[in-house]
Amino acid sequence: MPQARTLNPKELRKALDHVATRPHAARNRMALLLTHWAGMRVGEVAALRWSDVIAQDGSVKSEIRLRASQTKGQQARTVFLSDRLRKELAAYARSQGSQQQPDRALLRSQKRDSFSANTLAQTINTIYRKAGLDGASSHSGRRSFITTLAHKGVGVRVLASLAGHRSISTTQRYIDVNDDQKRAAVELVG
């Protein structure tokens, strides 16, 4: 099975522009941004509760502490949130009003209180397909997050920790390389 393709900022914008025209725009935008800007797995996003992201005083937390039950490897980990993502989460929280009950799912499906990982993955895959982003899948956000940080010089050990990978070899498989990056790299010599 081919790896999900990484998306550049222009392609993410294309997906977000598509989402803005569809029902459940705020929810679907949040799902995409949590994968792209925090590197979260779709299953982790689906498992989030309001109490995971909103503090008791109503502010957005700077870190999400995922319980072992919320992660693929059954190991608790911390997801760090950028200021930009925290602002998006605050806007999403405002848009949801009374839905923000601590034990309720952050992202609610139409049919149930929460998404299953599979249903959220299908939702994201459909968004990418309808936005014309062939080869993109629910894992594209996570791969894009890791690849973008790698290209900005973040070390592989930090990337592995952010991704919740136990092995840096796993993280390295996420990083895409293209010819423009190779050209820029050789210009650093001498």
C-alpha positions as CSV (number, residue, x, y, z in Angstrom):
1,M,0.0,0.0,0.0
2,P,1.5,3.4,-1.0
3,Q,2.2,5.9,1.7
4,A,-0.1,8.9,2.1
5,R,1.3,11.8,0.2
6,T,2.4,14.9,2.0
7,L,0.7,18.2,1.3
8,N,2.3,21.6,0.9
9,P,0.6,24.7,2.5
10,K,-1.1,25.5,-0.8
11,E,-2.7,22.1,-0.9
12,L,-3.8,22.2,2.7
13,R,-5.4,25.6,1.9
14,K,-7.2,24.0,-1.0
15,A,-8.6,21.3,1.4
16,L,-9.6,24.0,4.0
17,D,-11.3,26.1,1.3
18,H,-13.3,23.1,0.2
19,V,-14.3,22.3,3.8
20,A,-15.5,25.9,4.3
21,T,-18.1,25.4,1.6
22,R,-19.5,22.2,3.1
23,P,-21.7,21.2,6.1
24,H,-19.8,20.7,9.4
25,A,-17.1,23.1,8.3
26,A,-15.8,24.0,11.7
27,R,-15.5,20.4,12.9
28,N,-13.9,19.2,9.7
29,R,-11.4,22.1,9.7
30,M,-10.4,21.2,13.2
31,A,-9.9,17.6,12.3
32,L,-7.6,18.6,9.4
33,L,-5.6,21.1,11.5
34,L,-5.0,18.7,14.4
35,T,-3.4,16.3,12.0
36,H,-1.5,18.9,10.0
37,W,-0.4,21.3,12.8
38,A,-0.1,18.9,15.7
39,G,0.8,15.7,13.9
40,M,-1.9,13.7,15.6
41,R,-3.1,10.4,14.2
42,V,-6.7,10.3,13.1
43,G,-7.6,7.8,15.9
44,E,-6.1,10.2,18.5
45,V,-8.1,13.1,17.1
46,A,-11.3,10.9,17.1
47,A,-10.6,10.0,20.8
48,L,-10.3,13.7,22.0
49,R,-12.7,15.0,24.6
50,W,-13.3,18.7,25.4
51,S,-11.5,18.2,28.7
52,D,-8.4,17.2,26.8
53,V,-8.1,20.6,25.1
54,I,-10.0,23.1,27.3
55,A,-8.8,23.9,30.8
56,Q,-11.3,24.3,33.7
57,D,-11.0,28.1,33.3
58,G,-12.2,27.8,29.7
59,S,-8.8,28.5,28.1
60,V,-7.2,26.3,25.5
61,K,-4.5,24.1,26.9
62,S,-0.9,24.4,25.5
63,E,-0.5,20.7,25.6
64,I,-2.8,17.7,25.1
65,R,-1.9,14.8,27.3
66,L,-3.1,11.7,25.5
67,R,-3.9,8.7,27.7
68,A,-2.5,5.3,26.6
69,S,-6.1,4.3,25.6
70,Q,-6.1,7.2,23.1
71,T,-2.9,6.3,21.3
72,K,-1.9,3.6,18.7
73,G,0.9,2.2,20.7
74,Q,-1.0,2.3,24.0
75,Q,1.6,4.7,25.5
76,A,0.6,8.0,26.9
77,R,2.2,11.0,25.3
78,T,2.0,14.8,25.2
79,V,1.0,16.7,22.1
80,F,2.3,20.3,22.0
81,L,0.0,22.9,20.5
82,S,1.3,25.9,18.6
83,D,-0.1,29.3,19.3
84,R,-1.7,29.2,15.9
85,L,-3.5,25.9,16.6
86,R,-4.5,27.1,20.0
87,K,-6.2,30.1,18.4
88,E,-8.0,27.8,16.0
89,L,-9.1,25.6,18.9
90,A,-10.4,28.7,20.7
91,A,-12.4,29.7,17.6
92,Y,-13.8,26.2,17.3
93,A,-14.8,26.2,21.0
94,R,-16.6,29.5,20.6
95,S,-18.5,28.0,17.6
96,Q,-19.6,25.0,19.6
97,G,-21.1,26.8,22.5
98,S,-23.0,24.4,24.8
99,Q,-21.5,21.4,23.1
100,Q,-18.4,21.9,25.2
101,Q,-19.1,19.4,28.0
102,P,-15.8,18.0,29.5
103,D,-16.6,14.3,28.8
104,R,-18.1,14.9,25.3
105,A,-16.2,14.2,22.1
106,L,-14.3,17.3,20.7
107,L,-15.5,16.3,17.2
108,R,-19.0,14.9,17.0
109,S,-20.3,12.8,14.1
110,Q,-23.8,13.2,12.8
111,K,-25.0,9.8,14.0
112,R,-23.1,9.3,17.3
113,D,-21.6,11.3,20.1
114,S,-18.1,10.7,18.7
115,F,-16.3,9.5,15.6
116,S,-14.6,6.1,15.4
117,A,-11.1,6.3,14.0
118,N,-12.3,4.6,10.8
119,T,-15.2,7.0,10.3
120,L,-13.1,10.1,10.8
121,A,-10.5,8.6,8.4
122,Q,-13.2,8.1,5.8
123,T,-14.4,11.7,6.4
124,I,-11.0,13.1,5.9
125,N,-10.3,10.9,2.8
126,T,-13.5,12.2,1.3
127,I,-12.5,15.8,2.0
128,Y,-9.2,15.4,0.2
129,R,-10.8,13.5,-2.8
130,K,-13.5,16.2,-3.2
131,A,-10.8,18.9,-3.0
132,G,-9.0,17.2,-5.9
133,L,-6.0,16.1,-3.8
134,D,-5.3,12.7,-5.4
135,G,-3.1,10.4,-3.3
136,A,-3.9,12.3,0.0
137,S,-5.4,10.3,2.8
138,S,-6.2,10.6,6.5
139,H,-2.5,10.1,7.2
140,S,-1.4,13.0,5.0
141,G,-1.6,15.6,7.7
142,R,0.7,13.6,10.0
143,R,3.2,12.9,7.3
144,S,3.1,16.6,6.2
145,F,3.7,17.7,9.8
146,I,6.7,15.5,10.2
147,T,8.1,16.3,6.8
148,T,7.7,20.1,7.2
149,L,9.5,20.1,10.6
150,A,12.3,17.9,9.2
151,H,12.8,20.4,6.3
152,K,13.0,23.2,8.8
153,G,15.9,21.5,10.5
154,V,14.1,19.9,13.5
155,G,16.2,16.8,14.6
156,V,14.9,13.3,14.0
157,R,14.9,12.6,17.8
158,V,12.6,15.5,18.5
159,L,10.4,14.5,15.5
160,A,10.1,11.0,16.9
161,S,9.1,12.3,20.3
162,L,6.5,14.7,18.8
163,A,5.1,11.8,16.6
164,G,5.0,9.4,19.5
165,H,7.3,7.0,17.6
166,R,9.5,4.6,19.7
167,S,12.0,4.3,16.9
168,I,13.6,7.1,14.8
169,S,13.6,4.7,11.8
170,T,9.8,4.9,11.8
171,T,10.0,8.7,11.9
172,Q,12.5,8.7,9.0
173,R,10.0,6.8,6.8
174,Y,7.6,9.7,7.1
175,I,10.0,12.3,5.7
176,D,9.6,13.1,2.0
177,V,12.5,14.5,0.0
178,N,12.2,16.3,-3.3
179,D,14.6,17.7,-5.9
180,D,14.2,21.3,-4.8
181,Q,15.3,20.3,-1.3
182,K,18.3,18.4,-2.7
183,R,19.3,21.5,-4.8
184,A,19.1,23.7,-1.7
185,A,21.1,21.2,0.4
186,V,24.0,21.2,-2.0
187,E,24.1,25.0,-2.1
188,L,25.0,24.8,1.7
189,V,28.3,23.3,0.8
190,G,31.3,25.8,0.7
